[in-house]
C-alpha cells in the first residue's frame, strides 16, 4: 500500500524520470562514444550478449519493448555492418551476434560498467544500491501492485 499522498505521485514520477534520464544520458554518451555504435545498436548487442548470443526476433522486440518494424529496420542496418545475422527458422527469425558484433559488445562492456558505476552506483551507498536493485526487480516483476 502506498503512503504517497495526492499530487506526490506526480512529483515522484517526475523526479524518477529526471533521475533516470540524467543517469541514462551520461552513461549512453560515454558508452556510445567509446563503442562507435548508436544507443539502439548497443541495446540490441547487449541484449543478444546477455541471452547467450542469439534470440528470436520477436523475443528481442519484446525484451527491448520495441515495435517489430523499428527493430527489423535496425537489424537490417546492423546486418549490413556485420554485427548480426538473421536466419529464418520455423515460425520466425533467429537473430545472432556475428564476430564483429561480439567484438563490439565485448569491447564496450568495460566502458558501460565504468560509466554505470560513475553515474549511478558511486552516487549511492552499498545499501542504497541493494535497495534500488530490489525495488527495480519488484517493479519489473509486477509484484506489490496496489
N, C-alpha and C positions, 0 to 999 in steps of 0.2 A: 504494500500500500504506500502511496506517495505521500510525503509530508510537504510537498511543494504547493504553495497557495496560488490563488488566481493571479494570473499575469506573470508569475515566477516561472511557469513552464516555458513561456515565450522567451523570457530573459535567459533561462538556462539553455534553450535551443540555440539562441543567437551566440551565446558565449562558446558553446560546444562547437558550433560551425566556425566561428572565428579562430578558435584554437586549432581545430583540425586543418583549416585552410592555411594558417600560418606555418604550422609544422610541415604539412604536405608540400607547400610551395618551396620551402627551404630544402627539404630532403630531395625533392624531384629536381630542383635546379642543380644541386651538386651531382646527383646521380646521372642525369641525362648529359650534363657537360662532360663527365668522365667517360661515359659509355658511347656517346655519339648516336644514341637511338632516342626516339621520342618517348614520352611517357606511356602512350598506349602500347608501343612496341615493347617497352620494358615490362609492362604489366603482363603481356602475353608470354614473353620469355620467362619471367619469374613464375608464372602460373604453371607453365609446362615443366619447368625445372622442378618445382615443388611437387608435381604429380609424378615424377619419375621419368619425364621426357616426352610423354605423349598423352593426349586426351582426345576424346570425340569432340568434334567442332561444336555440337550443341551443348555438351557439358562445359566446354571452355566458355561459351557465351553465358551460360547460367552462372558459373563461378564468378565471372567478371561483371555480371549484371548488365551486359551489353546486348543491344539489338543484333540479331544474327546477320543482317545485311551489313552493318557497320563492321562487324568482325570479319566477314567474308572479304570485304574490300581491303581491310588492313592485312589479312593473311595473304592475299594476292601480292601486295607490295612486299611483304616480308619474305615470301617465297622467291620473288624476283631478286631479292638481296641475298638469298641463300641462308636465311635464318631458320626457316621452317619448310617442311614438306607436307603436302596434303595428299592422302590416298583414299580413294573410295573404298569403303568396306560395306558389309551387309548393313543396311538401314542407316547409312550415314557416311561421314567423312572423318578420318583419323588425322589429327594434326600432330606432327612430331618435330622435335628440335633437330636441326641439321648441325653438323660440326661447327659451322660458323656461328649459329645461334647459341650453341652450348658455350663456345669460346667467349662470346659477348657477355652472356649472363654470368659465367664463372669469373670473368674479369671484373664485372660490375658489382658482384655481391659484397666484396670488402668495402667498397665506397658506400654502398647502401647501408651496410652495418654501421660504418663510421658516422655517416650523416644522421642516421636514426638515433644513434647514441648522443650525438652533439645537440640535435634539435629537439629530442624528446626525452630520452632516458636520463641524460645528465641534468635535466631540469627537474627531475623527480627523484625522491629518495628511493631506496630499495623497497621499502614498504609501500610507497605510493605506486611504484611500477607494478608490484604484485597485485595491488588493489585495482589498478586500471585494467590489467590483464583479466582479472576475474570479472570485472564489470563488463568489459567488451565481450568476453566469452558468453556471459549471461545474455547480453543484448543479441548476440548472433544466434544463440540457441533458441531465443524466443521465450525463455523462462522468466518468471517473475512479473509477467504482464498484469496490469491492473484492471 
